[in-house]
Amino acid sequence: MPDWIDHLLFVTLAVIFPLRAATFGFRRLLRASSAERPQVRRFLYVQAIALQWILSGAVALLWLGRGRAWTHLGLVPHPTWALAGVAAGFAVVATVILVQRRKAEHDDEALATVRNRLRNVEVMMPHTRAELGLFYRLAVTAGVCEELLYRGYLIWYFAHWTGVIPAAALASVLFGLGHSYQGLRGVLSTALVGAFLAAIYLLTGSLFASMAIHAFMDLYAGSLGYLAFTRSPEPPAATEADESMDAGAPAAGATSDPGAGRP
């Protein structure tokens, strides 16, 4: 049965995290000047990584101190047919997604679509190679820690009063609220992703599959966002008409005035 430390962790995940995301991190980025924004963004990446590992470490210490079974958190692999099926399906879908990403690298229209979809959170996306490296670390951290906290821990916590399925639904709602800086649409879409990951967890009986899927999704989103916001559109291919016009055009800097450039 959860004790006072569990209730404190619950308040942190249900109240403090959403408020921090909506009021501190995102708004700080919006208020920052263009020159300050890269530094603020890197700071928030590092801070998020540290906070998630600290909370996950607190859960692990609590489990050790209370002598609780790790199976309650889904941290014991269950080699079942369900897990094998999820792994096979994930491998196929991941391959298709990576192939599509390679194609998108040279598709200005596809990148423009990505920019439009991510416009509300552009300030959170990596804009340099250094930021991308930090974002990758954050993505892996989120894959491990958010699954442990929002799927493993919160489902265990709520299930004491609601049962497993309602507990998974409540945990998914809180997962969405934890991303409140993305607006209502972002909260709803993130909650749906949380429900999907919770279903994977309950189907396989292990957090490891949902951890891998979560990390992959965040890695993909970060790399695609970086590509969309940093890559300049390729100039249109020259046509025969363009080439004929260029052939008769004056050289750069030339004018139609034969006296131009003279003192």
N, C-alpha and C positions, 0 to 999 in steps of 0.2 A: 504493500500500500504506500502511496506517495507520502512523504513527510514534508516538513516546513522548507527544507532545501529544495525539494522538487517544486513546491509552490513558488518559491523565489525564482527558480529557473523558468517556470511557466510565465510569470509576470514579465520577465526579461524578454522572452521570445514573443509574447502576445502584445505587450504594450511598449516596452522600451525600444526594441528593434524597429518597429514600424515608425514610431515617432522620430527616432534618430535618422532613419532613412529619408523621411519626408521633410524634416526641418533642418537637420544639420548638414548632411553630406550634399544632397542635391542642390539645395538652396545656396549653399556656400559656393558651389561651382557656378551657379547662375550669376551670383553677385561678383565673382572674380573677374578681373579684367582679362583681356586676351593674353597679356603677358604673364599673368599670375596663374591662369587656368591649368597649364601643364603641371606645375608644381603641386597645385591643390589636388589635381586628379591622381597623381602618383601617391600623394599622402593618403588619400582616401582608399586607394587600392591596398596599400600596406596596412592601414588601420583595419580594414575589413578582414584581411587575411589574419591579422593578429587576434581580433575579437572572436572570429569563428573558431580558431584553434584553442583559444582560452576557454570558451564555453564548452567545446567538445571535450577538452581536457578535464573540465569540471565534472562533466557527466561521467567520464571514465573513472575519475577518482571517487565519485559518489557510488558508482557501481562496485568498485573494489572495496570501499569502506563499508558498504551495506551487505556485501557478499551476494549481490544479485546475479542471476544467471545472464550471461551475454546473449543468450537466445532471445531474451525479452527485447533487446535492441536490434535483433536481426543480424548480429555480427558473427554468426556461425554459418558457414556455407552448407547449403542443403543440395547435394547433387541429385536433383530430381529431373524428370523429363520436362517439367515446366521450365526449370532453369535452363536446360539445354535448348529448349525451343526458343526462349527469349534471347539467349546468346546467339543462336543461329539467325534469328530475325534481325537482331541488332546489327550483326555483321553485314547482312545483305543491305539493310537500309543505310548504314553508315557508308558503305561502298558507293551506293547510288548518290548519296548526298555529296560525297567528296568529288565524284566525277562531275556533278553539276556545278560545284564550286569552281573547278578548274575551267569549265566553260564560261562561267560568269566573269572570270578575270578579264576576258576579252569581249565582254558584252556590255556596252555602255548603257543600253536600255535596262538590262537586268540590275546593274549597279545603281541606276537612278531610282529604280523601284525600291531597292534596299535602303537607299538614302531617305526616301519618303517615309518608309515604314519605321525607320529608326530616328527620324528627325527629332522627336520629343526627348530622346535620351542621347542625342549626339554628344553632349558635353561629357557623358559618362564613358563613351567609347574611346579606345586607344587611338592616338593620332601620330605616334612615333613608334619606331621599332622598340625603343626602351619601354614605352608604355605597353606595347603589345606583349613583351616578355613578362611584365608584371601582371597584366591581365590574364595571361595563361596560368600563372601561379594562382591567381584568384579563382580562375575557373576550376582548377583541380581542387583547390581548397573548398569551394562551394559544393563540388560534387561529393566530396567526402563528408564535410562538416554539416552542410545543410540537410543532407539525407539522414545523418545521424540524429540531428536535432529535431527536424520537422517530421520526418517519417519514423525513425526508430523511437526517439524519446517521446514526442508528443502523442503518437498513437498509443504507446504504452501508457502514458499519463491519462489520456482521456478514456481509454478502454476500461478503466476501473469503475467508471460511472455510466458509460454509454454503450459499451460493446465495441467491437473492432471496426465495423463498417462506419458507424457514425463518428467514431474517433478519427478515422482516416479522412472523412469529410471535413471535420472541424480543423484538423491539422492542415488540410489543403487551403482552407479559408485563411488561416493565419499565415500560411506561406505566401498567399497572394497579398495580404496586407503588409507583409514585410517588404514588399516591392511597391509601396504606395507612391513613391516618387515618380513612377511611370504613369500615374493617372488612373482613372477608372478602368479604361480599356486594358492597361497593363496589369492592373490588379486581377481582373477577370481572367485574362489569358494565362497569367502566372498561376492562378489558383487551379485552372484546368490542367496545366502542366503538372502541378503538384498532385492532382487527383490521378493523373496517368502514372506518375512515379509511385504513388501509394499503391495503385493496382498492381504494378510490377512487383513491388515488395510483398504484398499479400499473396500474390500468385506463386511466387518463387519461395517465399519463406526466408529470404535473405536480402540484406541491404546491398550486397555487392553489385548486383545487376543494375539497380537503380542508381547507385553511385557512379558506375561507368557511363550509363546513359546520360545522367545529369552533367557530368564533366564534359562529355563529348558535345552536348548541346551548347554549353557555355563557351567551349573552345571554338566551336564553329561560328557562333554568333559574334564572338570577338574578332576572329580572323576576317569574317565577311564584312563586319562593320568597319574595321581598319581599312580594308581594301576599298570599300565604298566611299569613305570620307577622305582618303588620301590620294587615290588614283585619279589623275586628270583624264577627262574623256579624250579618246584618240581623235585626231583631226580626220574629217571625212576624206575618203579616197578621192584623188583628183580625177576629173573626167576629161575626155578629149576636148570639150569646149573650154574647160578651165586651162588646159595646157596651151591651147591656141591663144587664149587671152594673155596668159603669162608670157608667151613668146613675143607678143607685141607691146608688152608693158614696159615702162622705163625701169631702169635698175633702182634698187633701194636708194632713196635720198635724192634721186633725180627729179626734176620738175620740168614743166613745159616751157618755162621761161629760160631762154638761152643765156640770159644774163644773171640768172640766179646764182648765188654763192660768190659773186664777184664783189669786191669792195666798192 
